[in-house]
Amino acid sequence: MATMTFAKDVTASARIHREVLDQFAAIVRSHLSETQDAFARESLADLLDSISEQRAGFDALIAVAGPSLKLAA
């Protein structure tokens, strides 16, 4: 039972973090489309790459925790 609760909590938290990252990425993309400054564009593009990597980590966590939640149920 504790495993199921832990997996559920981890999955819920990872989904919230992923949603926040998606919202932040949308803001960054908006600013990226509005600026012509080369340095700012490169910096924002790097930030988007970082956000994508973090999102992939949460996707992986959800993929691992999700099946354990189904198995424990």
C-alpha positions in Angstrom: 0.0 0.0 0.0 2.8 2.4 0.8 4.4 1.8 -2.6 1.1 2.6 -4.3 0.8 5.9 -2.3 4.4 6.8 -3.0 4.1 6.1 -6.7 0.8 8.1 -6.8 2.5 11.1 -5.0 5.6 11.0 -7.2 3.5 10.8 -10.4 1.2 13.7 -9.3 4.2 15.8 -8.4 6.0 15.1 -11.6 2.9 16.0 -13.6 2.6 19.3 -11.8 6.3 20.1 -12.4 6.0 19.1 -16.0 3.0 21.5 -16.4 4.9 24.3 -14.8 7.8 23.7 -17.2 5.4 23.7 -20.1 4.0 27.1 -19.0 7.5 28.5 -18.5 8.6 27.2 -21.9 5.7 29.0 -23.5 6.7 32.2 -21.9 10.3 31.7 -23.0 9.2 31.0 -26.6 7.1 34.1 -26.6 10.0 36.3 -25.5 12.2 34.5 -28.1 9.8 35.4 -30.9 9.7 39.0 -29.7 13.5 39.7 -29.4 15.9 40.4 -32.2 19.0 40.6 -29.9 21.3 37.7 -31.0 22.7 37.1 -27.5 19.3 37.1 -25.9 18.0 34.7 -28.5 20.9 32.3 -28.0 20.4 32.5 -24.2 16.6 31.9 -24.5 17.3 29.0 -26.9 19.7 27.5 -24.4 17.1 27.9 -21.7 14.5 26.1 -23.8 16.9 23.2 -24.3 17.4 23.0 -20.5 13.6 23.1 -20.0 13.2 20.3 -22.6 15.8 18.2 -20.8 14.1 18.7 -17.4 10.7 17.9 -19.0 12.1 14.6 -20.4 13.3 13.7 -16.9 9.8 14.2 -15.5 8.4 12.2 -18.4 10.7 9.4 -17.5 9.8 9.6 -13.9 6.1 9.4 -14.8 6.7 6.4 -17.0 8.5 4.6 -14.2 6.1 5.5 -11.4 2.9 5.1 -13.5 3.4 1.4 -14.2 4.3 0.7 -10.6 1.1 2.4 -9.6 -0.9 0.1 -11.9 0.9 -3.0 -10.6 0.4 -2.1 -7.0 -3.3 -1.5 -7.5 
